[in-house]
Amino acid sequence: MKDPLQVFSDYVAANGLKMTPQRMLIVDVFLREEGHLTTEELYEKVKKEDPSVGQATVYRTMKLLSESGIAKEVRFGDGVARYEQKYGSKHHDHLICECCGKNIEVLDEQIELLQEELAARHGFVLTSHRMYLYGECNECRDAKKK
């Protein structure tokens, strides 16, 4: 498997774009982070390392990261787009607390198998899917009880 930075560099070159130091920094910061980042959160982290990088550059680079398959946009129902690493990471679904916004990445082989069986019954071959399960986490339920 190629290094994600090389995959991105190849994508940028294949599309006639330049791999600028600003893009390199944005990709580096994104790849160092875990979890789900908004472009604004990424911008704040990049700005701490290089204040000359503009917010528009971060937005455009995140678009390129998504198009190249390095990042994936996720939406948890709060109207905010977040990004997580896609390249080299395993498929997973999300449990999302509707009260506090906490999200947990989960993988359940039984659910994955059921999805495949459901698709096959209807003559489909799955190419991808996203599953978000919404509810209340233990902490929020406990807080309501008090």
C-alpha positions as CSV (number, residue, x, y, z in Angstrom):
1,M,0.0,0.0,0.0
2,K,1.3,3.4,-1.0
3,D,2.0,6.1,1.6
4,P,-1.1,8.4,1.7
5,L,1.1,11.5,1.1
6,Q,2.3,9.8,-2.1
7,V,-1.2,8.9,-3.2
8,F,-2.2,12.6,-2.7
9,S,0.9,13.9,-4.6
10,D,0.2,11.5,-7.5
11,Y,-3.5,12.7,-7.6
12,V,-2.4,16.4,-7.5
13,A,0.1,15.8,-10.3
14,A,-2.3,13.8,-12.4
15,N,-4.7,16.7,-12.3
16,G,-2.2,19.3,-13.4
17,L,-1.9,20.9,-10.0
18,K,1.2,21.7,-7.9
19,M,2.1,20.2,-4.6
20,T,2.7,23.4,-2.7
21,P,4.3,23.6,0.8
22,Q,0.9,24.8,2.1
23,R,-0.8,21.7,0.7
24,M,1.9,19.5,2.1
25,L,1.4,21.0,5.6
26,I,-2.4,20.7,5.4
27,V,-2.2,17.0,4.4
28,D,0.5,16.4,7.1
29,V,-1.7,17.9,9.8
30,F,-4.8,16.1,8.6
31,L,-3.0,12.7,8.6
32,R,-1.6,13.3,12.1
33,E,-5.1,13.8,13.5
34,E,-7.5,11.1,14.5
35,G,-11.3,11.3,14.6
36,H,-13.5,13.7,12.7
37,L,-12.4,17.2,11.9
38,T,-14.3,20.1,10.4
39,T,-12.4,22.3,7.9
40,E,-12.5,25.0,10.5
41,E,-10.8,22.8,13.1
42,L,-8.2,21.7,10.6
43,Y,-7.6,25.4,9.7
44,E,-7.0,26.3,13.3
45,K,-4.4,23.5,13.7
46,V,-2.7,24.4,10.4
47,K,-2.6,28.1,11.3
48,K,-0.7,27.3,14.6
49,E,2.1,25.8,12.5
50,D,2.0,28.3,9.7
51,P,-0.1,31.5,10.1
52,S,0.3,32.4,6.4
53,V,-1.9,29.5,5.2
54,G,-5.4,30.8,4.3
55,Q,-8.7,29.3,5.2
56,A,-9.6,29.0,1.5
57,T,-6.5,26.9,0.9
58,V,-7.5,24.5,3.6
59,Y,-11.0,24.2,2.1
60,R,-9.7,23.6,-1.4
61,T,-7.1,21.0,-0.1
62,M,-9.8,19.1,1.8
63,K,-11.8,18.9,-1.4
64,L,-8.8,17.5,-3.1
65,L,-8.1,15.1,-0.2
66,S,-11.7,13.8,-0.6
67,E,-11.5,13.5,-4.4
68,S,-8.2,11.6,-4.1
69,G,-9.7,9.1,-1.6
70,I,-7.5,10.1,1.3
71,A,-10.4,11.7,3.2
72,K,-14.1,11.0,3.5
73,E,-16.8,13.5,4.4
74,V,-19.1,12.4,7.2
75,R,-22.2,14.2,8.5
76,F,-23.7,13.4,11.9
77,G,-27.0,15.2,11.5
78,D,-25.9,18.5,13.0
79,G,-25.4,20.3,9.7
80,V,-21.6,20.3,9.9
81,A,-19.4,18.5,7.5
82,R,-16.5,16.6,9.1
83,Y,-13.7,14.6,7.5
84,E,-12.1,11.4,8.6
85,Q,-9.2,9.5,7.1
86,K,-10.4,7.0,4.4
87,Y,-7.2,5.7,2.7
88,G,-5.8,2.7,4.5
89,S,-8.5,2.7,7.2
90,K,-11.1,0.0,7.7
91,H,-14.7,0.4,7.0
92,H,-16.8,1.4,10.1
93,D,-20.2,2.8,11.0
94,H,-21.0,5.4,13.6
95,L,-23.1,5.7,16.8
96,I,-24.0,9.3,17.4
97,C,-25.5,10.8,20.6
98,E,-28.2,13.3,19.7
99,C,-27.7,15.2,23.0
100,C,-24.0,15.8,23.2
101,G,-22.8,14.9,19.7
102,K,-20.4,12.2,20.9
103,N,-19.7,9.7,18.1
104,I,-18.3,6.2,18.3
105,E,-16.9,4.3,15.4
106,V,-18.2,0.7,15.3
107,L,-17.9,-2.4,13.1
108,D,-20.2,-5.3,13.5
109,E,-19.6,-8.2,11.2
110,Q,-23.1,-9.5,11.6
111,I,-24.6,-6.2,10.4
112,E,-22.2,-6.2,7.5
113,L,-23.3,-9.7,6.5
114,L,-27.0,-8.7,6.8
115,Q,-26.4,-5.8,4.5
116,E,-24.8,-8.0,1.9
117,E,-27.6,-10.5,2.1
118,L,-30.2,-7.8,1.8
119,A,-28.6,-6.4,-1.3
120,A,-28.2,-9.8,-2.8
121,R,-32.0,-10.6,-2.3
122,H,-32.7,-7.5,-4.3
123,G,-30.2,-8.2,-7.0
124,F,-27.6,-5.6,-5.8
125,V,-23.9,-5.8,-5.3
126,L,-22.9,-3.2,-2.7
127,T,-20.1,-0.9,-3.6
128,S,-20.3,1.3,-0.5
129,H,-22.5,2.4,2.3
130,R,-22.7,4.7,5.3
131,M,-24.6,3.9,8.4
132,Y,-25.3,6.4,11.2
133,L,-27.2,5.2,14.2
134,Y,-28.6,8.0,16.4
135,G,-29.5,7.8,20.1
136,E,-28.4,8.9,23.5
137,C,-25.2,7.9,25.2
138,N,-25.0,6.6,28.8
139,E,-23.6,9.9,30.1
140,C,-26.5,11.9,28.7
141,R,-29.1,9.4,29.9
142,D,-27.5,9.5,33.4
143,A,-27.5,13.3,33.4
144,K,-31.2,13.3,32.6
145,K,-32.0,11.0,35.5
146,K,-30.4,13.4,38.0
